[in-house]
Every structure is written in C-alpha cells, then in structure tokens.
Amino acid sequence: MLDPIADKLLVSAAFISMVETRLISAWMVVIIVGREFAVSGLRSIAQAAGFTIEASELAKVKTVLQLVAIVTLLLGVRFEALRPVAAVTLWMVVFFAVVSAVGYFMKFWQKVDVRIKQRRSRLLLLRQRRRQRGKGDVAAS
C-alpha cells in the first residue's frame, strides 16, 4: 500500500530538487506533482465509494518517462549532449501527465455518473411505490 506513495515521493522530491538547481522549470514540476496529488486523491475517493480506477497505460508510460527524464537531467549536468534529450523527455512527461490525468478524471466521472443514475432510479422507484401504497390506503378506506 505504501509502495506507490514512496515512488511518488521519490520522483516528486527529485523534480522539486531540480527546480532549486534550475534544471527544470517550476511550472513543469507543479503540473507533474499536482497531477500525482490529484490522481491519488481521485483514486482514494473512488476506493472509498467502492470502485477502483486501475492504472492506465498512459500513466505507466508517464512513469517510465519520468525516470528517464530524471536520469537524463542529472547526466546532462556532466554530459551536455544529453540536455536536448532531457528537455524533450521532460516535455513528454508533462504531456503524458496532463493526458493521463484527464483520462483518470473521465473514468472517475463515468463511474460516478453510473452510480448517480442508479441511485436516482432507485429513489424514483421507492417514491412510486410509496405513492401507490398511499393510493391503496385511500381506496381501502
């Protein structure tokens, strides 16, 4: 249970540290780390509501790209030829972070929408039954 949290903390700490050393722009880190918090919160809410949102393929690609970006950013300090690779990889991380977050929110809202519709139909059915019972009681008198 704590392993995914530890992974997110390590990746977030690496990116935040790189802002201080000016290897990465702060706005990129805000998007990357903010996405992690938002998706983790969303998945927690979904779990509390009784359903799960599995990790998407896009999220898995994002995770791999994050690790590649961290390594190439660090190596780019020593080997200047890696800096363009690091920059491209970092842009890909931001792109996949946003796209996968949108995917998670869409999955979440689809499941919530189904639950809301089911709940509404149950409430309508209960109201109809109560009305029918009320009419039956009046007719019996």
C-alpha positions as CSV (number, residue, x, y, z in Angstrom):
1,M,0.0,0.0,0.0
2,L,2.8,2.4,0.8
3,D,5.0,1.5,-2.2
4,P,3.2,3.7,-4.7
5,I,3.3,6.6,-2.2
6,A,7.0,6.1,-1.7
7,D,7.6,6.1,-5.5
8,K,5.6,9.3,-5.9
9,L,7.5,10.9,-3.0
10,L,10.9,10.0,-4.5
11,V,10.0,11.2,-8.0
12,S,8.5,14.4,-6.6
13,A,11.5,15.1,-4.4
14,A,13.8,14.6,-7.4
15,F,11.9,17.0,-9.5
16,I,11.5,19.6,-6.7
17,S,15.2,19.4,-6.0
18,M,15.9,20.1,-9.7
19,V,13.9,23.3,-9.5
20,E,16.3,24.6,-6.9
21,T,19.3,23.7,-9.1
22,R,17.5,25.3,-12.2
23,L,17.5,22.0,-14.1
24,I,13.7,22.2,-14.6
25,S,11.1,24.9,-14.6
26,A,8.9,25.2,-11.5
27,W,5.7,25.3,-13.6
28,M,6.5,21.8,-15.0
29,V,7.0,20.4,-11.6
30,V,3.8,22.0,-10.4
31,I,2.0,20.1,-13.2
32,I,3.8,16.8,-12.6
33,V,3.5,16.8,-8.8
34,G,0.0,18.4,-8.9
35,R,-1.2,15.6,-11.2
36,E,0.2,13.0,-8.7
37,F,-1.8,14.5,-5.8
38,A,-5.0,14.9,-7.9
39,V,-4.9,11.4,-9.3
40,S,-4.1,9.9,-5.9
41,G,-6.9,11.8,-4.3
42,L,-9.3,10.7,-7.0
43,R,-8.4,7.1,-6.7
44,S,-8.8,7.3,-2.9
45,I,-12.3,8.8,-3.3
46,A,-13.2,6.1,-5.8
47,Q,-11.9,3.4,-3.5
48,A,-14.0,4.8,-0.6
49,A,-17.0,4.8,-2.9
50,G,-16.4,1.1,-3.6
51,F,-14.8,1.0,-7.0
52,T,-11.3,1.1,-8.3
53,I,-9.6,3.0,-11.1
54,E,-6.8,1.0,-12.4
55,A,-3.5,2.5,-13.6
56,S,-3.8,3.4,-17.3
57,E,-1.2,2.6,-20.0
58,L,-0.6,6.3,-20.4
59,A,0.2,6.6,-16.7
60,K,2.7,3.8,-17.0
61,V,4.3,5.5,-19.9
62,K,4.4,8.7,-17.9
63,T,6.2,6.9,-15.0
64,V,8.9,5.5,-17.3
65,L,9.3,8.9,-18.9
66,Q,9.7,10.5,-15.5
67,L,12.5,8.1,-14.6
68,V,14.2,8.7,-18.0
69,A,13.8,12.5,-17.5
70,I,15.3,12.4,-14.1
71,V,18.3,10.3,-15.2
72,T,19.0,12.4,-18.4
73,L,18.6,15.7,-16.5
74,L,21.2,14.6,-13.9
75,L,23.5,13.2,-16.6
76,G,23.0,16.3,-18.6
77,V,24.9,18.3,-16.0
78,R,28.0,16.3,-16.8
79,F,27.3,15.4,-20.5
80,E,26.0,18.4,-22.4
81,A,24.9,16.2,-25.4
82,L,22.1,14.8,-23.2
83,R,20.5,18.1,-22.4
84,P,18.3,18.1,-25.5
85,V,17.2,14.6,-24.8
86,A,16.4,15.6,-21.2
87,A,14.4,18.6,-22.4
88,V,12.3,16.5,-24.9
89,T,11.7,13.8,-22.3
90,L,10.6,16.4,-19.8
91,W,8.1,17.8,-22.2
92,M,6.8,14.3,-22.9
93,V,6.4,13.8,-19.1
94,V,4.3,17.0,-18.9
95,F,2.2,16.0,-21.9
96,F,1.6,12.4,-20.6
97,A,0.9,13.8,-17.1
98,V,-1.9,16.0,-18.3
99,V,-3.4,13.5,-20.8
100,S,-3.4,10.6,-18.3
101,A,-4.9,12.9,-15.6
102,V,-7.7,13.8,-18.0
103,G,-8.2,10.0,-18.6
104,Y,-8.5,9.3,-14.9
105,F,-11.0,12.1,-14.3
106,M,-13.1,10.8,-17.2
107,K,-13.1,7.3,-15.8
108,F,-14.0,8.6,-12.4
109,W,-16.9,10.7,-13.7
110,Q,-18.2,7.9,-15.8
111,K,-18.3,5.6,-12.8
112,V,-19.8,8.3,-10.6
113,D,-22.4,9.1,-13.3
114,V,-23.5,5.5,-13.4
115,R,-23.8,5.4,-9.6
116,I,-25.8,8.6,-9.5
117,K,-28.2,7.3,-12.2
118,Q,-28.6,4.1,-10.3
119,R,-29.3,5.9,-7.1
120,R,-31.8,8.2,-8.8
121,S,-33.7,5.4,-10.4
122,R,-33.9,3.6,-7.0
123,L,-35.2,6.7,-5.4
124,L,-37.8,7.2,-8.1
125,L,-38.9,3.6,-7.8
126,L,-39.3,4.0,-4.0
127,R,-41.3,7.2,-4.4
128,Q,-43.6,5.4,-6.9
129,R,-44.1,2.5,-4.5
130,R,-44.9,4.9,-1.7
131,R,-47.4,6.8,-3.8
132,Q,-49.1,3.5,-4.9
133,R,-49.3,2.4,-1.2
134,G,-50.8,5.8,-0.3
135,K,-53.4,5.5,-3.0
136,G,-54.2,1.9,-2.0
137,D,-54.7,3.0,1.6
138,V,-57.1,5.8,0.5
139,A,-59.0,3.4,-1.8
140,A,-59.3,0.8,1.0
141,S,-61.0,3.4,3.3
